[in-house]
Amino acid sequence: MAGTMTARGLRGMIQGGVSPKDYSAVTGVGTQDARRMLDRLEQSGIGHSIGGAYHFEQGDRLRAAIMMLEEGAARLDEIAEEMDWRDFEGLAGEILASRNFAVMKNLRFKKPAVEIDVVGIRMGVAMLVDCKHWKRTTPSAVSDAVSKQIERTRRYVAETPGAVAAPVIVTLYRHETEFVGNVPIVPIAGFSSFVDEFHGHLDSMRTITDGSGAPTAGTART
């Protein structure tokens, strides 16, 4: 339907003000459709118009992405491709929150400095998510990312008495979930399903407790 918000429309949501003509140029839709899309966003409480320009704030792209997902207007991977790394982390956090996980983003520890992109906690288990906005990668890069996320998980458990935590990596351009050292590498397109099944598959995932870093999972899958 003309004017329906699409994933491509996210790239035109520029902070500081954008006209329908500029939005049309950025997104590749017609000017009238651009105006309808911008009006639709404003009617949904996303952005506001002043003097013919539409102004967006930080977080508006994420809100628009969630709206599209709820309406089935675009696929999750299409949406993620149009988002930067901050939006990507926010999207992962929103998916966790929608499944009743308590969510923390950009959790930091000092000395030595460690930052965890997203932490989701439910039923006494923490999922520690590292968001990788990779377009291309190599096996060695994946292995390195897994090792670093395991170390972040060890640090989280060491700083959080009684914690049970599982490292997870979420990526953009993978077709299916795979495991490296019992750590799941999950495509964003499948992250919702992964979260739904998370607790049921903990016995096959690497989990860390008591700061030991020892896995409780079964045989590693790659």
C-alpha positions in Angstrom: 0.0 0.0 0.0 1.4 3.4 -0.9 2.9 5.2 2.0 3.3 2.1 4.1 6.4 2.3 6.3 9.2 -0.1 5.1 12.6 -1.1 6.4 14.2 1.2 3.8 12.3 4.1 5.4 14.5 3.8 8.5 17.5 5.3 6.8 15.6 8.6 6.1 14.9 9.2 9.8 17.7 11.7 10.3 18.0 13.6 13.5 17.9 17.4 13.1 15.0 17.6 10.7 14.3 16.1 7.3 11.9 17.3 4.6 9.7 15.0 2.5 11.9 15.8 -0.5 15.1 14.8 1.4 13.4 11.7 2.8 12.4 10.7 -0.7 16.0 11.2 -1.9 17.5 9.1 0.9 15.0 6.3 0.8 14.2 6.1 -2.9 10.4 6.4 -2.6 8.3 9.0 -4.3 7.8 12.4 -2.6 4.1 11.8 -1.9 4.8 8.4 -0.4 7.6 9.9 1.6 5.2 12.5 3.1 2.6 9.7 3.9 5.3 7.7 5.6 6.5 10.7 7.6 2.9 11.5 8.6 2.3 7.9 9.6 5.3 8.0 11.9 4.1 11.3 13.5 0.6 9.9 14.0 2.2 6.9 15.8 4.0 9.3 18.1 7.4 8.9 16.4 8.9 12.3 15.5 7.2 15.6 15.0 6.8 18.1 12.2 7.8 21.8 12.4 7.7 24.1 9.5 7.5 21.4 6.9 10.4 19.4 8.3 10.1 16.2 10.4 12.3 16.0 13.5 13.5 12.7 15.0 15.2 12.0 18.3 17.5 9.2 19.5 15.5 6.1 19.8 12.9 7.0 17.2 14.4 4.6 14.6 14.1 1.8 17.2 10.5 2.7 17.9 9.7 2.7 14.2 11.5 -0.7 13.8 9.4 -2.2 16.6 6.2 -0.8 15.0 7.1 -2.4 11.7 7.8 -5.7 13.4 4.5 -5.7 15.2 2.7 -4.9 12.0 4.6 -7.5 9.9 5.6 -4.7 7.5 9.2 -5.9 7.2 11.4 -8.8 8.2 13.7 -8.6 11.2 16.9 -9.0 9.1 15.7 -6.2 6.7 15.2 -3.9 9.6 18.5 -4.7 11.2 20.4 -4.0 8.0 19.1 -0.4 8.1 20.2 0.2 11.7 23.6 1.2 13.1 25.3 -0.7 15.9 23.5 1.3 18.6 20.1 0.6 17.0 21.1 -3.1 16.6 21.9 -3.4 20.3 18.6 -1.7 21.1 16.6 -4.0 18.9 18.2 -7.1 20.6 17.3 -5.6 24.0 13.7 -4.9 22.9 13.3 -8.5 21.7 14.4 -9.7 25.1 12.2 -7.3 27.0 9.2 -8.4 24.9 9.8 -11.9 26.3 9.8 -10.7 29.9 13.6 -10.6 30.4 14.9 -7.9 32.6 17.3 -6.0 30.3 20.4 -3.9 30.9 22.3 -2.4 28.0 26.0 -1.3 27.8 26.8 -2.7 31.2 30.3 -1.6 32.2 32.9 -2.8 34.7 36.1 -1.1 35.6 39.7 -2.2 36.2 40.1 -3.7 33.7 37.4 -2.1 31.6 34.8 -4.5 30.2 31.5 -3.6 28.5 28.7 -6.0 27.7 26.3 -4.9 25.0 23.0 -6.4 26.3 22.2 -8.5 29.4 18.8 -10.2 29.6 17.8 -12.0 32.8 14.9 -14.3 33.3 14.3 -17.3 35.6 17.6 -16.8 37.3 19.8 -17.1 34.1 21.5 -14.2 32.4 21.9 -14.1 28.6 24.9 -12.0 27.8 24.6 -10.7 24.2 27.4 -9.4 22.0 25.9 -7.7 18.9 28.1 -8.0 15.8 27.0 -5.9 12.9 29.2 -8.0 10.6 28.5 -8.0 6.8 31.4 -10.4 6.3 33.5 -12.4 8.7 36.0 -15.2 8.9 36.2 -18.3 11.1 39.1 -16.8 13.1 37.1 -13.6 13.7 34.2 -15.6 15.0 36.4 -17.7 17.2 38.0 -14.5 18.6 34.6 -13.0 19.3 33.5 -16.1 21.1 36.6 -16.1 23.3 36.1 -12.4 24.2 32.4 -12.9 25.0 33.3 -15.9 27.3 35.8 -13.6 29.1 33.1 -10.9 29.5 30.7 -13.5 30.9 33.3 -14.7 33.4 33.8 -11.1 34.5 30.0 -10.6 34.8 29.7 -13.7 37.0 32.7 -12.7 39.1 31.0 -9.3 39.8 27.5 -10.7 40.3 27.3 -13.2 43.2 25.2 -16.2 42.5 24.9 -15.5 38.8 24.4 -18.1 36.1 25.2 -16.6 32.7 25.4 -17.8 29.1 27.4 -16.0 26.4 25.6 -15.4 23.1 26.6 -13.6 19.9 24.0 -12.0 17.6 24.9 -11.2 14.1 23.3 -9.7 11.0 24.3 -11.8 8.0 23.9 -15.5 9.0 21.3 -17.8 7.8 21.0 -20.1 10.8 22.2 -20.5 14.4 25.4 -22.4 14.9 27.5 -23.1 17.9 31.2 -22.5 18.4 32.5 -24.0 21.7 28.9 -24.3 22.8 28.4 -20.6 22.4 25.5 -19.8 20.0 26.0 -17.5 17.1 22.5 -16.3 16.3 21.3 -14.4 13.2 19.1 -11.5 14.2 16.4 -12.9 11.9 16.2 -15.9 14.2 16.8 -14.1 17.5 13.2 -14.0 18.6 12.8 -17.8 18.2 16.1 -18.3 20.0 15.0 -16.2 23.0 11.7 -18.2 23.1 13.6 -21.4 23.3 16.6 -20.2 25.4 15.8 -21.9 28.7 14.9 -25.2 27.1 18.3 -25.4 25.4 20.6 -24.4 28.3 21.8 -28.0 28.6 23.5 -27.7 25.2 24.9 -24.2 25.8 28.0 -23.0 27.6 27.0 -21.5 31.0 29.3 -20.0 33.6 28.8 -19.9 37.3 30.7 -18.9 40.4 33.4 -17.1 38.4 35.0 -20.4 37.4 34.4 -20.1 33.7 33.7 -23.8 33.5 31.0 -24.8 30.9 28.1 -26.8 32.0 27.0 -27.7 28.5 27.3 -31.1 26.7 29.3 -31.8 23.6 30.3 -28.7 21.6 28.6 -28.2 18.3 30.1 -26.2 15.4 
